[in-house]
Amino acid sequence: MALFSRTRRAIRRLLVVEDEPLIAFDNEHALERAGYEIVATVDRGDAAIALLEPDKVDAIVLDVNLAGDVDGIAVAEAAGHRGIAVLFVTGSCPGHARDHAWGCLAKPYLPGELVDSLAVIDRMMRGEAVGDKPGALTLFRNAAADG
């Protein structure tokens, strides 16, 4: 056993769902630099749902308002049925969709806040204490940690 072993992340492979190209690019760049594998980046809900395979995607960074007929709430619901974690990234966090995501990062946010928000959700998924979290992050799955 290594003296300084790192805890294995619960979230390694991400699907980015964002219909604003500059935000999508910034998200990809920040997440790749933080060591995440970006499985795909799509701008439509129907394309996202087609990629929801639990053996290929651990979590989704998901905008709520998307072009087309399938919005982020429907994508989050489909992901939940497949056991895939969801982090909403949107200008207005959808309180009515709390059961479909681990949390919501309010736009605008800095790239580091996105990376830190995923780290918080990763700790929650592994049953660890939430610890410090970005101020723009609202947690849904653990009300005690959200206070």
Secondary structure, DSSP 8 states (H G I E B T S, - for coil): --TT-----S--EEEEE-SSHHHHHHHHHHHHHTT-EEEEEESBHHHHHHT--TTT-SEEEE-SS-BSS--HHHHHHHHHHTT-EEEEEESS--GGGGGG-SEEEESS--HHHHHHHHHHHHHHHTT----S--TTEEESS-HHHH-
